[in-house]
Amino acid sequence: MTDAALSHGHSDPHHLRGLQAASDQTGPAPKRIVTGYGFWIFLLSDIVMFACFFAAYAVLAGATNGGPTGAQLFDWRNVAIETVLLLFSSFTCGIASIAATVGSRRWFQLAMLATAVLGVCFLGLEFREFADMIARDAGPTRSAFLSAFFTLVGCHGVHVTIGLLWLLTMMAQVFAKGFRADICRRLLCFSLFWHALDIIWVAIFSMVYLLGSRA
């Protein structure tokens, strides 16, 4: 190839754009991707903790020490309402994420407020369930089964409480500063956290309440 051809090839705009694209692909990943990847690692560590609680519950589910069993304690109506509330809150959280993507503050605040209300109602029903069980002498110290139950379900409730505090913080930050890049990254992490709580609750509903009531 002649020098003229080489010179022409390197001055070709398509060739230059190809070199730029190749350079971009080998550069550092965007902060949004790095943040999401790092938060997924945190969520996996949290899921490992819940897996340990699930394993402990599976082993101790029959250790009632002569006390009440899950079939005698669980209120199906209460559990069904809790499940609907939390699953619907995942839907409203998704609406909030879409609103943040399109830059709509009004819809974002409304969707996040709906998510917060649903989460508070879920916690209220869970607290009422715990209070009713304790009033019936079925507290966490009554048996190994109840200790495992309160630990597993109570830990999930603590996570929901943390999620609600995080949600209110995000609402305040968007209200004050808008959809800045750093705030959007935090919203991404919050959305992943909230959806993970729904997945864990589905596992609790299936393993604790469904199998417990059958037993």
N, C-alpha and C positions, 0 to 999 in steps of 0.2 A: 504494500500500500504506500502511495506517495505521501510526501509531507503535506501536500495540498489537501489530499483526502482526509488525512488525520486531522488537519486543522479544521476542515469542514465538519467532520464528525463531532469534534469536541465543541464546536460552536452551535451545533444543532440544538434548538430549544427543547425538542422532545427528548434528546439524549440528556440534556442538563436536568430536565424534570425527573427523568428516571433515576439519575444519580442522587437527586435530592430526596426522592421517595425512599430509595434504599438507605440513605443516611438517616431519615426519620425513623425507619423501622428498627434500626439498630440503636437508637437513642434511648434515654430513660423513659419508663412508662409514665403516663399522666398521673398526677397526684390522686385523682379520683379512683383509678384502678388500684394503685398502691394502698390507699386507705381501705378500700373495700376488701382487698385481699388480706390485709392485716386484721381487719375486724372479723373476717371469716375464721381466721385462726383462733381468735378469742372465743368466738361462738362454738367452735369445735371443742375447745377446752371446757367450756361451760356444759356442753352436751355430754362430755365424758363424765363430769360430776353428776349430772342427772342419771346417766347410765348406771353409776354406782348406787344411787338411791333406788333406782328401779330394781337392780339386782338384789339389794337388801330387802326390799318390799316383797319380791317374789319368794325369797327364802322364808320370810317371817309372816307371810300372809295367813298361814294356818295356826300361828302361835297366839291364840286368843286367851290362853290361861283361864279358860272357863268363862270368859267375858263375852260380850256381844260380837257378832261377826259383821262383815260388811253387808251381807244380805239383810241383817236386822237394823242396820244404822243408816244406810244410804237412802236418800230421798231422790227418787228418779226425776220428779218434776223439777226440783231445785237444780239438779245436775244438768238436765236438758236445757234449762233457761241459761245457766252459766255458759254452756257450750255455744249456744246460739249467740249470746252477747259477745263472746270473745271472737268467734269466727266472723261476725259482722263487723267487729272493730278492725279486723284485718282488711276487710273490704274498704272501709272508710280511710284506713291508713294508706291503702293503695291510691285512693282518690286524692289524698293529700300529696302523695309523691308525684302524681300526674300534674296537679296544680302547680307544684314547685317547678316542674320541668317547663311548663308554659308560662311561668311567671305571674300566676294569678294569686295575689295575696288574699283576696276575699274568699275564694274557694278553698285555699289552703287552710286558712284559719277556721272556716266552718267545718271542714273535714277533720281537722285535728281536734276541734272541740267535740265533735261527735265521737271520735275515738276515745277521748278522755272520759266522756260521760258513760260510754259503754264499759270502759275499763273500771270506773268507779262502781258501777252497778255490779259488775262481776265480783269485785272485791267485797262489796257489801253482802252479796249472797254467800260467798265463801266464808266470811266472818260469821254470818248467821248460822251456817252449817256447823262450824267449829263450836260456837257457843252452845248450840243445841246438843251436840254430842257430849260436851263437857258437863252440861246440866243433867244428862242421863248417865253420869258416872262412866263416861267413855272417853276420858281424856288421854293424853299421850302417855301417862304413867300407868294406865290400866293394864296394858299388855304389850308384848313386843309387836304385835300386829298394828296396834294403834300408834305406837311410837314411830314405826316405819311410815304409816299413813300420814301422820301429822308432819313428819319431816319432809316427805316427798311433796305433798300438796302444799304445805306451808312454804317451802322453798320456792315453789312456782309463784305463790302469792307475793312473796317478797320481791321476786323479779318483776312482776306486774307493777308493784308499787314503785320500784325504781324506774320502770319504763314510763309511768305516768309523770313522775318528777322530771324526767328527761323531756317528755313531750311538752310540758308546760314551759320548760326552758327554751325549747326550739320555737314555740309560738312567740315568746317574748323577743327572741333574737331576730326572727323574721319581721316582727312588727317594728322593731327599732332600726334594723340595718338592711332589711330586704334579703333578696336571694343572692348573697355574695357567694363566691366560689367555696370558701371555707365552711360557710353555713350549709351549703348544699351537700358537702361531703359529710357533715355531721348528720344531716337528714337521711342520707343514704345509710349510715350506720344505724340510726334509730329504726329505720324501716326494716332492716335485716334483723335487728334485735326483736322487734315486735312480732314479726312473722315467725321467728324461731320459737317465741313463747306459744304461739298458736299451735305449732307442730308438736311441741312438748305436751301441751294440754290434750291434744288428740290422743297421744300415747297414754297419758294419765287416764283419760276417759275410757279408753279401750281396756287397758290392763288393770286399773284399779277398780273402776266402777262397773264395767261390763262383766269382767271375770269375777269380781268380788260379789256381785249380786247373784251371779249364777252359782257360786260356791255356797 
